[in-house]
Amino acid sequence: MNFYQTSLTVEAWIYPLAVYTGTPYSDMIIYAQTNSSTSNQYMWMMLRNGKNYGAFFANDVTGPTMFQPNQWQHMAFTYDYVAATQVVYVNGVA
């Protein structure tokens, strides 16, 4: 996926069997991609300590919603190149 000067949305339906809240982090990766030549160019979606979490080009954002185990939930991460904003959604709520 080419991230350069691009707005994008990545989404997934997830069914977490458990929600981990260990220390310092309990990460469950949903999607990840990096540019191997530059350490700060990456994009990922994950569950971190039970919340939805997204990152793009070293700018991280956490959503307000805790995930529920044993339920289907929709997660989406959007990045607007022009506005330089990113948002994480769970079931349509930011």
N, C-alpha and C positions, 0 to 999 in steps of 0.2 A: 504494500500500500504506500503510495506516495503522499507524504504529509505536507510537502512544501507548498505554502501559500494556498491552502485548501480548507474550506469549511467541511465538516463531516459529522456524521452521526454513526455510532456503533451501538447496536442493541442486541439483547439476548433475553430469552426466557430461561430462568434458572429455578431449580428446585433444591435448595440447600437441605441436606439431611440433618445438619446441626449448625448452630451458629456459635462460633468460638470467640471468646473474649479474653484470651490470655495476654500476658505481658511480655515484651513491650507491644508486640503486634501479633495478631493471628490472621494472616493473610490467606485468602482463598482466591487465587487468580482465575478470572473468567476469560480475559483476553489480554495479550501483551505483545508489543512489537517495539523494537529498538533500532536505532541507526548505529551500527557497530563502530562507525568511525567517529561519532560524537556522543559523549556520555550524557548530555542533557537533552537529547532528542529521543523521546520515547512516548508511547501511548499505552495506557492500560486501563482496564476496568477490573475491580476486585471487590470482595467483601473484606473489610478490615474491622476487626472487633465488632462484628455484627452489623455494621453500617455499610452502605454503598459508597464506593470511593472511585474516583477517576483521576487520571493525570495525563497531561499532554504538554510536551516540551518543558518539563520540569516545573510546571505549575499544577499544583494539586488542589482538588476540590472534594469535599465530603458532603454527601446528601444527608438530609435530616431524618430519614426513615430507617428504623431498625428492621432487618429482615426477619421473617418468621420461618422457623424450620418446618419442613414437611408440607410446604405450600408452593404452588407455582407463582412466580412473581416476574414481572417484566422490568428489566433494567435497561436504561438508555443513557448514553453519554454523548453530549453534543459540544462541538467546538465551532464558534463563529470566527472565521479568520479576520473579517473586516472589523468587527467590534472587539476582537481579542478577548472573547468571553467563553466560558465553558460551564456547563450545567450537567448535573447527574440527576436522573429521574428514576423513581421506583413506582410502578403502576401509574405512570402519568403525572406524578407529583414531584416537584423539584424540592 
